[in-house]
Amino acid sequence: MVSARVRSWPTLASSSRAWSSGTGGLAVCEEEAGLYRFPGSVHRRGGGGGPAVRHGAGRGCREFTGTWVVGGRWYSTYLSRKLRRSSEAAGEEDGPRGEGEMVVRGLRVSLIGAPNAGKSLLTNVLLGRKVTAVSSKVNTTTSQTFGVLTEAAGGEGAKVETRLMIFDTPGVVDHKHYRNTKQRERVSDAYATAALCDALVFVVDAERQIRKPDPRVERLIIEYRKEVESFSGGREGGEPAAMPKSLLAMNKVDLVRGGDKTDLLELARSLNDLGSFDQVFMVSSLKRTGTDDLLDYLKSISAPLKPGKQGNWSSAMGESESSHNYETFAVELVKEQVYRRLNGEIPYVLRINPVSCKFLRDGSLRIEQDLLVNHIKKKKIVVGKRGQAIGQIGCRARAQLERQLEMKVHLILNVKVKKQE
């Protein structure tokens, strides 16, 4: 086995094996996707009696590896089991509440859409923190990731706590464009997630659809209801599940310029005619515009949870805040930097294996990972000249980890060539 080792320590002195240390030497990328929220929003209604078209200035993994087959469909065993358990904990009752009693409302939301539509960044923006990797490359998201947003409101009387469980899913394509079995399973898992949620947000890259209309996106919008309904039969008890409330998010509207604004509204109307959405939102995940309106609407359609079972609703997924623990969250952030720094097929064939994750006596967190490739030439590309490539990956991933976790992090990345079986 051939290996190269890079250390990214906040205070490690420069040495022949230290490709990055602190913020010295290599520049630390300060770009952060989906972390900050800015107040204020405006909205307007579209004419013609159609759905509300909203636009505004808004706020800013567990790996699902196991699958099982029912009626020719692929389901994530982890996702299906946990979501069904949380379904039993959720209810529709909204009885009278005593003074000062907490009213808990909940909503499970799934973001679906074609690859590279901006689902992952929109997930991070809605949650107000990073839970999923974001890059400009197609198919960065390969498994479902979720985060829970909890907000409390109310004065001296009854207090209301709203919990939104938001799922980011892999990009979906129609049956004619499956490249392999793995992509078929990812698409099936995305639709299975949507079927088990209370609301579905279909995300479309509006700028790309205006500039170069893609008939595949239109076919997805036509067929998504049928796909979701085909998975809803998987609920326990055999009872037919109601179709989740469907929303259309026209993403990347900040890239639409000048005279194309009229085309944007026309595109919204045409896509709504195809998909019969309950609401249409104009958003820009990058600029944090329109996301406030989308988030407020999701809160407004949340349903009260049964008394005594509020805790089970969010904790049924195994984590109260997201699908990640420290170890898997570090994998997600390293994966993001791999996709941003490396090109070609390497990000898709590189595998990240967690080695260890433990707290040190000084309270800092030590994380070690193996980055596995299948050829010595690819290993040299990942390492880069004098360790520059892997150094930048480690430095930027560690900086994000420290910013997100608010603690000192020691990140050790080992680049290895896995043995041929």
N, C-alpha and C positions, 0 to 999 in steps of 0.2 A: 504494500500500500504506500502510495506517495502522498505526502501531505505538506501543506504550508500553513503556517500559523500566524495570525495577526492578533495583536492585543489592542484594545481600545480602552485605556484606563484614564480616568480623569486626571490623575496625578503621576502617571508613570513617566519616568525620565526617558529621554530619547536614547534608543539603543538600536542595535542591528536588527532586533526582532520587533521593535515597536514602530509600526507603520503610522500610527496616529496616537497622539497623546493630548488630552484636553482639547483646547481650541487652537493649539499652535500647529505650525507646519501645514497641515491640510485644512482648507476652509470648511467650516461647519455650515451645512445648508440650513438656513433659518426659515425656509418655506414650510408652512404647516397648513395642511388641508383640513378644514372642518372643525376648527377648535374654538373660534370666537363668535360671539353673537352681538349684533348691533340692534338697538331698539328702533321702533318706528316702522309703519307700513301704511300703504294706501292701496285702494282697490277700486276697480270699476267693473260694471256689468256689461256683458255683451248683449247685443240686441237680438231681435228675432225670437225671443222667448226661449232661447237655448240655455245651456248651463252657464253658471257664473264663470267669467274669465277674469282671473285675478292677477294682479301684477303689483309688486311693491318692493320696498327696501326692507329686507327681512333679516333674520338672524342666521347673523352669520350663521383559538377557535378549536373553539374546539372543532376538530375536523370531523365532519359527518362522513365517515368512511364506510360504515356498514350499510348494506342495502338488502332489501328483501323484495320479492316479486309477488304481486297480486294481480291476477288477470292480465299479465303481460306488462304491468307497470312497475317502475322502479320507485321504491320509497326509501328514504333515509330512516334506518331503524331508530337511531338516536332521536332524530327530529320528530318522527311520527309518535313514538312512545311518549316523549316529553310534552309535545303539544297536545296530545289527547288527554294527558293527565291534567294539564292546565285548563283544558276545555271543561273538564268536570268541575273545576274549582270556580269557574266564571258563571255568573247568572245575570238575569235581567231584572231582578227585583229592585224596586226603588221606593221602599216604604217610608213612613214618617221617621224622622230622626230626632233624638233628644238634643237639647241645647248643649253645644260644645262637643257633640259626638262627631267622630271622623267618618266622612263618607268617602269611600274608595271607588274610583272608576278606573276601568282598564280597557285597552284596545291593543290588539295585535295587528301589526301592519307589515305587509310584504311589498318590497319594491322589486318589480320585474321589468324586463325590457330587452331589447337587442343588445349584443355586446358593444361596449364602449359608449353607452348612452349617458354615463355619468351617475350610475346608481350608487356606487360606493361613496363617492364624494358627497352626494345628497344624503346618504345615510349618516355620515359623520357630521354634516351640518345640522341635520334635524336633532341628533343626539347631543350636539354641543361638545363632542369629544371624538377622538379617533378610535374606532373599533375595527376598521377594515382597511386593507392596503389600497392605495390609489396610485395609478400610473396611467400614462397615455397609451399603453399597449393593450391590445385586445386580449380578453380572457384572463385578466389579472385575478379576478375572483373565481375560484374553482370549487368553493364549498360555501354553504350558508353560514353567515355570521350574524349575530344579533346583539343589540344593546337595549337597555331599559332606561327610559327617561322618566323620572319621577318629579312632579311639581305639586306643591301644596298651595292652596288659596283659601281665603275665608277670614272672617274677623272674629267677633265675640260669639257669634252663633255657631251653626254647624260648619265645620271645616271640610274642604274637599281636597282629596289627594288624587291626582291623575297619573296613571302609569301607562306609558306607551312602550310596547315591546316592538322594536323596529328591526326587520330582517333585511339584510342585503343578500341577494341571490346571484348565481352565475347568469351570464347572458343567455337568452333563449333564441333558438332558431326554429324554423319549421322542419318537418320531417325530411324534406328533400335535401336538406343541407347538413345532415349529420355527417361529421367526418369520421367518427369512430364510436365505439361503444361507450367510452368514457364521457364524450360529449352528450350522448343520448341520456346517460344516467344523470348528468348535471342538469340538463333541461327538465327531465322528469322530476328531479328533486325540487327545482324552482317552482314548478306548477303545483307539486304536492304541498310545498310551504304555503303558497297562496291559498290553496283550498282549505287549509287549516287555520287561516287567519280571519280576522273580522273585516279588514279593509285591504284593498289592493291598489297600489299606485303604479300605473304603467308609465315608465319613463321613456321619453322620445328625445333624441338629439334634434331639436328643431332646426338649428342652423344647417346641419348636414342634410336634413330632409328637404329643406327649401332649395339649397344649392344643388343637390343631386338626389332627386326623389328615388327612394329605394322601395320597389314593390314588395320586397320581403317584409318590411316593417308594416305595410298595410295588411298583408296576409296574416301577420302575427296578431294584429289588432282585431281582425275578423275572427280568428280562430281561438283567441285566448280564453274566451268564456267557455267554449266547448272543452278545451284542455283542462281548465280548472274544475269544471263540473264533473269531468271523467274521474278526477281524483277525489272528489268529495264523497263518493260512495265508500271510501275507505274508513269512515268514522265508525266507531263501535256502536253496536246495536242495529246497524243496517238502516238507520234513519237518514233520509235524504237531507243534505245540508244546504242551507240557503246560500246563494251566490254572494260572496263578499261585496261590500260596497266598493265600487270601482271609480278610481280617479285617474285623470290624465295629467301628467306633469310634463309640460313642454320645457325641456331643459336647454341650457346654453343660449338663452334669448339675448344675452349680452353680446353675442357674436353676430347677431342679425343687425345689419346696417341700413340706414337711409330708407330707400323706397321699399325695401324688403319687409318693413313693418306691416304693410297691408297684406303681404303674402303670409305673414305669421298668423294673423287672425283668420285668413282663409284656410290655412293649413289646420288650425285648431278646429274649425267648423267641419272640415272634411273628415278629419280623424274621428271626431265625435260622432259623426253620422255613421261611421263604420263600426265604432265600438260601443256607442250608447253609454257614455260615461256619466256618472252622477255629477261630477264637477270637473272643470278644466282649470289648471293653474299654469301661469307663466312664471318660470323660475330660472334663476341662474345660481347654481351651487357655488361657482367660483366667486361671484360677486356678492353672494348672500342676499339676493333680491328675490322677493316672492316667497321665500321659504317660511317667513313668519306667518303668512296667510295660510299656507299649507299646514303648518304645525297647529295653528289655532283651530283650523277646521277638523283636524284629526282629534284634537282634544274635545271638540264639541260633539263628536259622534261616539265618544267613548261611553261604555255602558257601566252601570253600577255593578259591583261585585257582591256576592253573597256575604252577609256578615259572618265573621269567624273564619273565612277562607281567603281573605285578602292576601295573606302572606304566601299561601300556596300558589297564587296566580303567577307571581314573578319568580319565586324560588323553585318552581316546578322544573325549570330548565336547568337547574343545577347551579347557576350563578345568579346573584341578585342584580348585578349591574350589566353583565355581558356574558358572552360565551367563552371569554378568555380567562385564564389565570396568568400569572406572571410569565410562565414559560411559553405558552402559546401566543401571548401578546407580543413577546419578543420575536418569535418566529414571524408573525405578521409584519412587524416593522422592518425586519431584515429582508423579508421577501419584497416589500415595497421598494427598498433601496436597490435590491438586485435588479428588479424590473426597470428602475429608472436609470441605473448606471450601465447595464450590459445590454447588448443588442443581439439581433438574430435569434437563433433557436435556444441560446444558452439559458435565458431565464425560464424557459419552458421545460428544459431537461434537468436543470439543477434542482436538487432536493435538499431541503434543510432538515436536519435531524437534531433535536434537542439532546444535549449531553447531560447538563446539570443546571440547576437553578437553586441557589441557596443564599441565605442572609449571612453576612459576616458579623464579627463581634462589634464592629463600629457602626452597625445598622445599614451598611450599604448592601447592595444586591449583586451577586456574582452570577453571570449567565454565560454558559459555554454551549456552542453549537457547532455541528459539523456541516459544511457545505459540500455535498457530494456531486461529482460529475463523472461521466463515463469514459473520459479520454484525457490523456496527459496534455494534449494541445488545448483542450477546453479549460483545464486547470490553470494553464499558463495565462489564458485570457482573463479568467476570474481574478487571479492574483494581480496581473498587470505588471508593467515595468516597475521594478523596485518596490513592488507591493502597493502601487498607487491605487489600483482599482478596488482591491479588497479593503484597503485602508480607508478610502472614501465611504465605502458601504458601511464599514464598522463605525466610523466616526459619526456619520449622519444618523445611523440607527440608534447609537448610544445617546446622542443628543436628544433625539425624540423620546426615547425611553425615560431619560431623566426629566424631561419637561412634562411628560404625561404622568409619571409615577411620583414626581416631586421627591426624588431621593437620588443619592449617588449610585451609579450603575457601573459595574465592570463587565464589559462585553468581550468575550473571547471567541473568535471565529477561526475554525480550522478548515482549510480547503483541502479536500482529499479526492483521490481517484478511487471509486469503489471497485472492488474486485469483480472481475467478470465471472459469472456463474457458468 
